[in-house]
Amino acid sequence: MEFSWMEGIGAFAALIYLYFSINQKIWLWPMGILTSAFYMAVFFDARLYADMILQVYYIVVSVMGWMIWRNRQEAEHQETTQILKTSKQMGLILFVSFVMLYAVLVWALIKVPSMLNIAASDMPYWDAFTTAASFVATWMLAKKLIEQWLIWIVVDFVAMAMYIHKGLYITAILFVVYTVMAIWGYYAWLRHLKLQQTTAKVII
């Protein structure tokens, strides 16, 4: 319970991050860094080590995404940059990357805690699933690929069940909201993508 205040602040920051993400605001990235900083402590206390490591990755990708979005804003000369669709080739690469990462994480979550003489990871298979999928989805967000929302819908729903099991009820409620907002985000981006395509046709 000593980490409950961190969980609360992290959840609040995460909601702001999600709002910026749906509305395609570049400020999602610094807010993502703040969110991850708090949740690193929360997940370590909950023995969800893959999720803890994921927060480090989030911070790295947030810096990368911040630079990518800013560079694209300058190149496209507009505040809201274009949404992209994932090609079949890229989709295959991302799926293979997910499978390989999942296998590595499962092995690490089962074997590494005993090597470091720390408490065993709880729910290693589900923890590895949400972490591997989140790695892929966050990279897709940095590239502004619309299909990242579909991955987040699945990840958020599974994570919600995990956090209920672990007694992280504030975070579980957050992920209920995340699941709903991910659905909203997908359709919001889809509308914007169709508008992009219509505008492009008119220009041509």
MODELLER restraints for C-alpha pairs under 7 A, 6 or more apart:
rsr = mdl.restraints
at = mdl.atoms
rsr.add(forms.Gaussian(group=physical.xy_distance, feature=features.Distance(at['CA:3:A'], at['CA:42:A']), mean=6.12, stdev=0.5))
rsr.add(forms.Gaussian(group=physical.xy_distance, feature=features.Distance(at['CA:6:A'], at['CA:38:A']), mean=5.74, stdev=0.5))
rsr.add(forms.Gaussian(group=physical.xy_distance, feature=features.Distance(at['CA:6:A'], at['CA:42:A']), mean=6.83, stdev=0.5))
rsr.add(forms.Gaussian(group=physical.xy_distance, feature=features.Distance(at['CA:7:A'], at['CA:39:A']), mean=6.70, stdev=0.5))
rsr.add(forms.Gaussian(group=physical.xy_distance, feature=features.Distance(at['CA:7:A'], at['CA:42:A']), mean=6.18, stdev=0.5))
rsr.add(forms.Gaussian(group=physical.xy_distance, feature=features.Distance(at['CA:7:A'], at['CA:171:A']), mean=6.94, stdev=0.5))
rsr.add(forms.Gaussian(group=physical.xy_distance, feature=features.Distance(at['CA:8:A'], at['CA:170:A']), mean=6.79, stdev=0.5))
rsr.add(forms.Gaussian(group=physical.xy_distance, feature=features.Distance(at['CA:10:A'], at['CA:35:A']), mean=4.91, stdev=0.5))
rsr.add(forms.Gaussian(group=physical.xy_distance, feature=features.Distance(at['CA:10:A'], at['CA:38:A']), mean=5.36, stdev=0.5))
rsr.add(forms.Gaussian(group=physical.xy_distance, feature=features.Distance(at['CA:10:A'], at['CA:39:A']), mean=6.10, stdev=0.5))
rsr.add(forms.Gaussian(group=physical.xy_distance, feature=features.Distance(at['CA:11:A'], at['CA:171:A']), mean=6.45, stdev=0.5))
rsr.add(forms.Gaussian(group=physical.xy_distance, feature=features.Distance(at['CA:11:A'], at['CA:174:A']), mean=6.35, stdev=0.5))
rsr.add(forms.Gaussian(group=physical.xy_distance, feature=features.Distance(at['CA:13:A'], at['CA:31:A']), mean=6.43, stdev=0.5))
rsr.add(forms.Gaussian(group=physical.xy_distance, feature=features.Distance(at['CA:13:A'], at['CA:34:A']), mean=6.99, stdev=0.5))
rsr.add(forms.Gaussian(group=physical.xy_distance, feature=features.Distance(at['CA:13:A'], at['CA:35:A']), mean=5.40, stdev=0.5))
rsr.add(forms.Gaussian(group=physical.xy_distance, feature=features.Distance(at['CA:14:A'], at['CA:32:A']), mean=6.89, stdev=0.5))
rsr.add(forms.Gaussian(group=physical.xy_distance, feature=features.Distance(at['CA:14:A'], at['CA:35:A']), mean=5.59, stdev=0.5))
rsr.add(forms.Gaussian(group=physical.xy_distance, feature=features.Distance(at['CA:17:A'], at['CA:28:A']), mean=4.82, stdev=0.5))
rsr.add(forms.Gaussian(group=physical.xy_distance, feature=features.Distance(at['CA:17:A'], at['CA:31:A']), mean=5.36, stdev=0.5))
rsr.add(forms.Gaussian(group=physical.xy_distance, feature=features.Distance(at['CA:17:A'], at['CA:32:A']), mean=5.82, stdev=0.5))
rsr.add(forms.Gaussian(group=physical.xy_distance, feature=features.Distance(at['CA:20:A'], at['CA:27:A']), mean=6.46, stdev=0.5))
rsr.add(forms.Gaussian(group=physical.xy_distance, feature=features.Distance(at['CA:20:A'], at['CA:28:A']), mean=4.93, stdev=0.5))
rsr.add(forms.Gaussian(group=physical.xy_distance, feature=features.Distance(at['CA:21:A'], at['CA:28:A']), mean=5.61, stdev=0.5))
rsr.add(forms.Gaussian(group=physical.xy_distance, feature=features.Distance(at['CA:22:A'], at['CA:185:A']), mean=4.93, stdev=0.5))
rsr.add(forms.Gaussian(group=physical.xy_distance, feature=features.Distance(at['CA:24:A'], at['CA:80:A']), mean=6.49, stdev=0.5))
rsr.add(forms.Gaussian(group=physical.xy_distance, feature=features.Distance(at['CA:26:A'], at['CA:66:A']), mean=6.63, stdev=0.5))
rsr.add(forms.Gaussian(group=physical.xy_distance, feature=features.Distance(at['CA:26:A'], at['CA:69:A']), mean=6.73, stdev=0.5))
rsr.add(forms.Gaussian(group=physical.xy_distance, feature=features.Distance(at['CA:29:A'], at['CA:62:A']), mean=4.98, stdev=0.5))
rsr.add(forms.Gaussian(group=physical.xy_distance, feature=features.Distance(at['CA:29:A'], at['CA:63:A']), mean=6.93, stdev=0.5))
rsr.add(forms.Gaussian(group=physical.xy_distance, feature=features.Distance(at['CA:29:A'], at['CA:65:A']), mean=6.86, stdev=0.5))
rsr.add(forms.Gaussian(group=physical.xy_distance, feature=features.Distance(at['CA:29:A'], at['CA:66:A']), mean=5.66, stdev=0.5))
rsr.add(forms.Gaussian(group=physical.xy_distance, feature=features.Distance(at['CA:32:A'], at['CA:62:A']), mean=6.52, stdev=0.5))
rsr.add(forms.Gaussian(group=physical.xy_distance, feature=features.Distance(at['CA:33:A'], at['CA:59:A']), mean=5.04, stdev=0.5))
rsr.add(forms.Gaussian(group=physical.xy_distance, feature=features.Distance(at['CA:33:A'], at['CA:62:A']), mean=6.40, stdev=0.5))
rsr.add(forms.Gaussian(group=physical.xy_distance, feature=features.Distance(at['CA:36:A'], at['CA:55:A']), mean=4.88, stdev=0.5))
rsr.add(forms.Gaussian(group=physical.xy_distance, feature=features.Distance(at['CA:36:A'], at['CA:58:A']), mean=6.66, stdev=0.5))
rsr.add(forms.Gaussian(group=physical.xy_distance, feature=features.Distance(at['CA:36:A'], at['CA:59:A']), mean=6.56, stdev=0.5))
rsr.add(forms.Gaussian(group=physical.xy_distance, feature=features.Distance(at['CA:39:A'], at['CA:55:A']), mean=6.93, stdev=0.5))
rsr.add(forms.Gaussian(group=physical.xy_distance, feature=features.Distance(at['CA:40:A'], at['CA:52:A']), mean=4.84, stdev=0.5))
rsr.add(forms.Gaussian(group=physical.xy_distance, feature=features.Distance(at['CA:40:A'], at['CA:55:A']), mean=5.86, stdev=0.5))
rsr.add(forms.Gaussian(group=physical.xy_distance, feature=features.Distance(at['CA:43:A'], at['CA:49:A']), mean=6.56, stdev=0.5))
rsr.add(forms.Gaussian(group=physical.xy_distance, feature=features.Distance(at['CA:43:A'], at['CA:51:A']), mean=6.29, stdev=0.5))
rsr.add(forms.Gaussian(group=physical.xy_distance, feature=features.Distance(at['CA:43:A'], at['CA:52:A']), mean=5.24, stdev=0.5))
rsr.add(forms.Gaussian(group=physical.xy_distance, feature=features.Distance(at['CA:44:A'], at['CA:52:A']), mean=5.96, stdev=0.5))
rsr.add(forms.Gaussian(group=physical.xy_distance, feature=features.Distance(at['CA:47:A'], at['CA:121:A']), mean=5.61, stdev=0.5))
rsr.add(forms.Gaussian(group=physical.xy_distance, feature=features.Distance(at['CA:47:A'], at['CA:122:A']), mean=6.24, stdev=0.5))
rsr.add(forms.Gaussian(group=physical.xy_distance, feature=features.Distance(at['CA:48:A'], at['CA:121:A']), mean=6.11, stdev=0.5))
rsr.add(forms.Gaussian(group=physical.xy_distance, feature=features.Distance(at['CA:48:A'], at['CA:122:A']), mean=6.32, stdev=0.5))
rsr.add(forms.Gaussian(group=physical.xy_distance, feature=features.Distance(at['CA:48:A'], at['CA:127:A']), mean=6.84, stdev=0.5))
rsr.add(forms.Gaussian(group=physical.xy_distance, feature=features.Distance(at['CA:49:A'], at['CA:121:A']), mean=6.47, stdev=0.5))
rsr.add(forms.Gaussian(group=physical.xy_distance, feature=features.Distance(at['CA:50:A'], at['CA:127:A']), mean=6.17, stdev=0.5))
rsr.add(forms.Gaussian(group=physical.xy_distance, feature=features.Distance(at['CA:50:A'], at['CA:128:A']), mean=6.30, stdev=0.5))
rsr.add(forms.Gaussian(group=physical.xy_distance, feature=features.Distance(at['CA:50:A'], at['CA:131:A']), mean=6.20, stdev=0.5))
rsr.add(forms.Gaussian(group=physical.xy_distance, feature=features.Distance(at['CA:51:A'], at['CA:127:A']), mean=6.80, stdev=0.5))
rsr.add(forms.Gaussian(group=physical.xy_distance, feature=features.Distance(at['CA:51:A'], at['CA:131:A']), mean=5.98, stdev=0.5))
rsr.add(forms.Gaussian(group=physical.xy_distance, feature=features.Distance(at['CA:54:A'], at['CA:131:A']), mean=6.21, stdev=0.5))
rsr.add(forms.Gaussian(group=physical.xy_distance, feature=features.Distance(at['CA:61:A'], at['CA:139:A']), mean=6.86, stdev=0.5))
rsr.add(forms.Gaussian(group=physical.xy_distance, feature=features.Distance(at['CA:65:A'], at['CA:142:A']), mean=4.34, stdev=0.5))
rsr.add(forms.Gaussian(group=physical.xy_distance, feature=features.Distance(at['CA:68:A'], at['CA:142:A']), mean=6.96, stdev=0.5))
rsr.add(forms.Gaussian(group=physical.xy_distance, feature=features.Distance(at['CA:72:A'], at['CA:81:A']), mean=6.46, stdev=0.5))
rsr.add(forms.Gaussian(group=physical.xy_distance, feature=features.Distance(at['CA:73:A'], at['CA:79:A']), mean=5.68, stdev=0.5))
rsr.add(forms.Gaussian(group=physical.xy_distance, feature=features.Distance(at['CA:73:A'], at['CA:80:A']), mean=6.87, stdev=0.5))
rsr.add(forms.Gaussian(group=physical.xy_distance, feature=features.Distance(at['CA:73:A'], at['CA:81:A']), mean=5.79, stdev=0.5))
rsr.add(forms.Gaussian(group=physical.xy_distance, feature=features.Distance(at['CA:83:A'], at['CA:144:A']), mean=5.60, stdev=0.5))
rsr.add(forms.Gaussian(group=physical.xy_distance, feature=features.Distance(at['CA:83:A'], at['CA:145:A']), mean=6.19, stdev=0.5))
rsr.add(forms.Gaussian(group=physical.xy_distance, feature=features.Distance(at['CA:83:A'], at['CA:146:A']), mean=6.49, stdev=0.5))
rsr.add(forms.Gaussian(group=physical.xy_distance, feature=features.Distance(at['CA:83:A'], at['CA:193:A']), mean=6.00, stdev=0.5))
rsr.add(forms.Gaussian(group=physical.xy_distance, feature=features.Distance(at['CA:84:A'], at['CA:144:A']), mean=6.04, stdev=0.5))
rsr.add(forms.Gaussian(group=physical.xy_distance, feature=features.Distance(at['CA:84:A'], at['CA:145:A']), mean=4.80, stdev=0.5))
rsr.add(forms.Gaussian(group=physical.xy_distance, feature=features.Distance(at['CA:84:A'], at['CA:146:A']), mean=6.22, stdev=0.5))
rsr.add(forms.Gaussian(group=physical.xy_distance, feature=features.Distance(at['CA:85:A'], at['CA:145:A']), mean=5.33, stdev=0.5))
rsr.add(forms.Gaussian(group=physical.xy_distance, feature=features.Distance(at['CA:85:A'], at['CA:146:A']), mean=5.81, stdev=0.5))
rsr.add(forms.Gaussian(group=physical.xy_distance, feature=features.Distance(at['CA:85:A'], at['CA:147:A']), mean=6.94, stdev=0.5))
rsr.add(forms.Gaussian(group=physical.xy_distance, feature=features.Distance(at['CA:86:A'], at['CA:145:A']), mean=6.03, stdev=0.5))
rsr.add(forms.Gaussian(group=physical.xy_distance, feature=features.Distance(at['CA:86:A'], at['CA:147:A']), mean=6.79, stdev=0.5))
rsr.add(forms.Gaussian(group=physical.xy_distance, feature=features.Distance(at['CA:94:A'], at['CA:136:A']), mean=6.62, stdev=0.5))
rsr.add(forms.Gaussian(group=physical.xy_distance, feature=features.Distance(at['CA:98:A'], at['CA:132:A']), mean=5.67, stdev=0.5))
rsr.add(forms.Gaussian(group=physical.xy_distance, feature=features.Distance(at['CA:98:A'], at['CA:133:A']), mean=6.26, stdev=0.5))
rsr.add(forms.Gaussian(group=physical.xy_distance, feature=features.Distance(at['CA:98:A'], at['CA:136:A']), mean=6.66, stdev=0.5))
rsr.add(forms.Gaussian(group=physical.xy_distance, feature=features.Distance(at['CA:101:A'], at['CA:132:A']), mean=5.77, stdev=0.5))
rsr.add(forms.Gaussian(group=physical.xy_distance, feature=features.Distance(at['CA:102:A'], at['CA:128:A']), mean=5.66, stdev=0.5))
rsr.add(forms.Gaussian(group=physical.xy_distance, feature=features.Distance(at['CA:102:A'], at['CA:129:A']), mean=6.06, stdev=0.5))
rsr.add(forms.Gaussian(group=physical.xy_distance, feature=features.Distance(at['CA:102:A'], at['CA:132:A']), mean=5.36, stdev=0.5))
rsr.add(forms.Gaussian(group=physical.xy_distance, feature=features.Distance(at['CA:105:A'], at['CA:128:A']), mean=5.41, stdev=0.5))
rsr.add(forms.Gaussian(group=physical.xy_distance, feature=features.Distance(at['CA:106:A'], at['CA:124:A']), mean=6.07, stdev=0.5))
rsr.add(forms.Gaussian(group=physical.xy_distance, feature=features.Distance(at['CA:106:A'], at['CA:125:A']), mean=5.91, stdev=0.5))
rsr.add(forms.Gaussian(group=physical.xy_distance, feature=features.Distance(at['CA:106:A'], at['CA:128:A']), mean=5.69, stdev=0.5))
rsr.add(forms.Gaussian(group=physical.xy_distance, feature=features.Distance(at['CA:109:A'], at['CA:121:A']), mean=5.83, stdev=0.5))
rsr.add(forms.Gaussian(group=physical.xy_distance, feature=features.Distance(at['CA:109:A'], at['CA:124:A']), mean=5.73, stdev=0.5))
rsr.add(forms.Gaussian(group=physical.xy_distance, feature=features.Distance(at['CA:110:A'], at['CA:121:A']), mean=6.81, stdev=0.5))
rsr.add(forms.Gaussian(group=physical.xy_distance, feature=features.Distance(at['CA:110:A'], at['CA:124:A']), mean=6.72, stdev=0.5))
rsr.add(forms.Gaussian(group=physical.xy_distance, feature=features.Distance(at['CA:113:A'], at['CA:119:A']), mean=6.23, stdev=0.5))
rsr.add(forms.Gaussian(group=physical.xy_distance, feature=features.Distance(at['CA:113:A'], at['CA:120:A']), mean=5.39, stdev=0.5))
rsr.add(forms.Gaussian(group=physical.xy_distance, feature=features.Distance(at['CA:113:A'], at['CA:121:A']), mean=6.88, stdev=0.5))
rsr.add(forms.Gaussian(group=physical.xy_distance, feature=features.Distance(at['CA:114:A'], at['CA:120:A']), mean=6.81, stdev=0.5))
rsr.add(forms.Gaussian(group=physical.xy_distance, feature=features.Distance(at['CA:130:A'], at['CA:155:A']), mean=5.42, stdev=0.5))
rsr.add(forms.Gaussian(group=physical.xy_distance, feature=features.Distance(at['CA:130:A'], at['CA:159:A']), mean=6.66, stdev=0.5))
rsr.add(forms.Gaussian(group=physical.xy_distance, feature=features.Distance(at['CA:133:A'], at['CA:151:A']), mean=6.96, stdev=0.5))
rsr.add(forms.Gaussian(group=physical.xy_distance, feature=features.Distance(at['CA:133:A'], at['CA:155:A']), mean=6.82, stdev=0.5))
rsr.add(forms.Gaussian(group=physical.xy_distance, feature=features.Distance(at['CA:137:A'], at['CA:148:A']), mean=4.90, stdev=0.5))
rsr.add(forms.Gaussian(group=physical.xy_distance, feature=features.Distance(at['CA:137:A'], at['CA:151:A']), mean=6.24, stdev=0.5))
rsr.add(forms.Gaussian(group=physical.xy_distance, feature=features.Distance(at['CA:137:A'], at['CA:152:A']), mean=6.77, stdev=0.5))
rsr.add(forms.Gaussian(group=physical.xy_distance, feature=features.Distance(at['CA:140:A'], at['CA:148:A']), mean=5.65, stdev=0.5))
rsr.add(forms.Gaussian(group=physical.xy_distance, feature=features.Distance(at['CA:141:A'], at['CA:148:A']), mean=6.14, stdev=0.5))
rsr.add(forms.Gaussian(group=physical.xy_distance, feature=features.Distance(at['CA:146:A'], at['CA:186:A']), mean=6.90, stdev=0.5))
rsr.add(forms.Gaussian(group=physical.xy_distance, feature=features.Distance(at['CA:146:A'], at['CA:189:A']), mean=6.65, stdev=0.5))
rsr.add(forms.Gaussian(group=physical.xy_distance, feature=features.Distance(at['CA:149:A'], at['CA:182:A']), mean=5.74, stdev=0.5))
rsr.add(forms.Gaussian(group=physical.xy_distance, feature=features.Distance(at['CA:149:A'], at['CA:185:A']), mean=6.75, stdev=0.5))
rsr.add(forms.Gaussian(group=physical.xy_distance, feature=features.Distance(at['CA:149:A'], at['CA:186:A']), mean=5.32, stdev=0.5))
rsr.add(forms.Gaussian(group=physical.xy_distance, feature=features.Distance(at['CA:152:A'], at['CA:182:A']), mean=6.34, stdev=0.5))
rsr.add(forms.Gaussian(group=physical.xy_distance, feature=features.Distance(at['CA:153:A'], at['CA:179:A']), mean=5.25, stdev=0.5))
rsr.add(forms.Gaussian(group=physical.xy_distance, feature=features.Distance(at['CA:153:A'], at['CA:182:A']), mean=5.56, stdev=0.5))
rsr.add(forms.Gaussian(group=physical.xy_distance, feature=features.Distance(at['CA:153:A'], at['CA:183:A']), mean=6.52, stdev=0.5))
rsr.add(forms.Gaussian(group=physical.xy_distance, feature=features.Distance(at['CA:156:A'], at['CA:175:A']), mean=5.60, stdev=0.5))
rsr.add(forms.Gaussian(group=physical.xy_distance, feature=features.Distance(at['CA:156:A'], at['CA:178:A']), mean=6.20, stdev=0.5))
rsr.add(forms.Gaussian(group=physical.xy_distance, feature=features.Distance(at['CA:156:A'], at['CA:179:A']), mean=5.31, stdev=0.5))
rsr.add(forms.Gaussian(group=physical.xy_distance, feature=features.Distance(at['CA:157:A'], at['CA:175:A']), mean=6.97, stdev=0.5))
rsr.add(forms.Gaussian(group=physical.xy_distance, feature=features.Distance(at['CA:157:A'], at['CA:179:A']), mean=5.93, stdev=0.5))
rsr.add(forms.Gaussian(group=physical.xy_distance, feature=features.Distance(at['CA:159:A'], at['CA:175:A']), mean=6.99, stdev=0.5))
rsr.add(forms.Gaussian(group=physical.xy_distance, feature=features.Distance(at['CA:160:A'], at['CA:172:A']), mean=4.77, stdev=0.5))
rsr.add(forms.Gaussian(group=physical.xy_distance, feature=features.Distance(at['CA:160:A'], at['CA:175:A']), mean=5.19, stdev=0.5))
rsr.add(forms.Gaussian(group=physical.xy_distance, feature=features.Distance(at['CA:160:A'], at['CA:176:A']), mean=6.36, stdev=0.5))
rsr.add(forms.Gaussian(group=physical.xy_distance, feature=features.Distance(at['CA:163:A'], at['CA:169:A']), mean=6.64, stdev=0.5))
rsr.add(forms.Gaussian(group=physical.xy_distance, feature=features.Distance(at['CA:163:A'], at['CA:171:A']), mean=6.60, stdev=0.5))
rsr.add(forms.Gaussian(group=physical.xy_distance, feature=features.Distance(at['CA:163:A'], at['CA:172:A']), mean=5.18, stdev=0.5))
rsr.add(forms.Gaussian(group=physical.xy_distance, feature=features.Distance(at['CA:164:A'], at['CA:172:A']), mean=5.67, stdev=0.5))
